[in-house]
């Protein structure tokens, strides 16, 4: 099941305690009917034909019963931006590093806080194990191993 906007709101409830969804800072205007728009943490230029690592502004914490799929927003996709590594494991905590490749005809400028990807959340049945890899508690853009 994909989470709807009301389910995002329920899962983000501050009174819920541990095991809840965290998106900080959370902005209502980034909430879509069945996804949440994540924003760029800083001004960035995407040169033609190059993969650029861009951290999100948001700190994300997924409980073990949720996983995320990231897709590029259509406004960037229409300009030739492709997103690689678009999955967020259950139990992940940190800023997300987006792998953006510009396949368009010109360099693309991204401004701090531009909404660049959508995060779709899915329920994980019997989700008990969480992510414990190298990217846990990431801050900023994190290079590959």
N, C-alpha and C positions, 0 to 999 in steps of 0.2 A: 504494500500500500504506500502511495506517495502522500506525504503530509500536506494538508490544506492550510490556508492562512489561519483559520480558527484553531487548528491543531498546533501550529507553530506557537500561537499565543498561549495556549494551554501549557505546552511544554516549556515555554520561557517563563512561566509564572514564578516569581521570586519566592513565593511561599512554599513551593514544592520541595525545596531542600536538595539533598544530594541526588545524583542520578538524573538530573534535569538537563535540558538543552541550554547552552550559554552562547549568546552572540553579543559581544561587547566591542564597541558601542552598537546598540540596536537602534535603528531608525525606521519608523513606521512607513515612510515613503519608499523604503527598499523592499518592503514585504509585498510579494506578488501573490496571486491566487493559489499557486502551488509551488512556490520557490521563494528564495530570498536573494536579492542582489548584493554581491560583495563588491567592495570598493578598493581602488588602488591606494596604497599607503603613501605614495609620493609621486611627484612629477616624473615621468619616464618617457623616453623616446624609443619607439620600436623601429629600428632600421630595417630596410627591405631585406628579405631573405635570411633573417637572423632570429634565433630563439633568445628571448630576454626573460629573465626571472623577475617577477613582480610580486612583492608581498601584498597581502590584503591589509586593509586598515583594521578589520575586525579580528578579534580573538574569538576562536570557535572552540567549544567543548561539546563533543557528542557523547551522550550516554551509550552504553553498550548495546542498546536495542535500536540504535539509529545508525545509518550509513548515509553518506552524501555523494551525489554525482554533481560534478561541475560542468557547465556548458557555457561557451562564450555567448555573450549577449549578441543578438542579431545585428545591432548597430555596428559592432566591431567585425562580426563575421562577414557582413556585406562589404567591408573594406579589405577583406583578405586575411583577417587575423584568425589563426588556428590556436586552439588550446590543447596542450598535451597534459598527461598526468591528471586526469579529471575525476579522481575518486578519493573519498575521505573515509577512512576506516572507522568502525565503531570504537568509541573510547578515545579518539584523537583529541588532543588539546594543543592549541597554539594558533599563530597566524599561519595562513596557508600561503605557500609559494606557488604562484601561477607560472606555468611555462607557456609564454605567448610567442608565437612565430608569425611574423608579418610576411605573408605571401602576396601582398598587394603591390601596386605600382609605385607607391611613394611611402616615405617614412610616416609613421603615425605617432602623434603626440597624445599622451595620456596625462591628464591633470590629477593631482592629488584629490581623492574622494570621488573620481569618476566611477560610476557603476560599470564594471567590466565583465563580470561573470555572474551566472545564476547558480545557486546551490539548491538542488532538489534533494529532499530528505526522504529516505525509505525506511520503513520498519524492518528490523531484523528479527525473525522469529527465534525465540529461545536465545537471544543475544546475551551471553554471559561473559564472553572474553573480549577484552579491549586491546586496542593497539598499544604496543610497548616498544616501538622501533625508534630509530635514530632521530626522527623528525618530531618526536613528542616534545611539547613545550617550546616549539619554534618561535623565534622572534626575528622579523625581517626575512629577507630572501635567503634561503638555505640552499647552497650548492649541492649537487649530486655527490654521492659517496665517492 
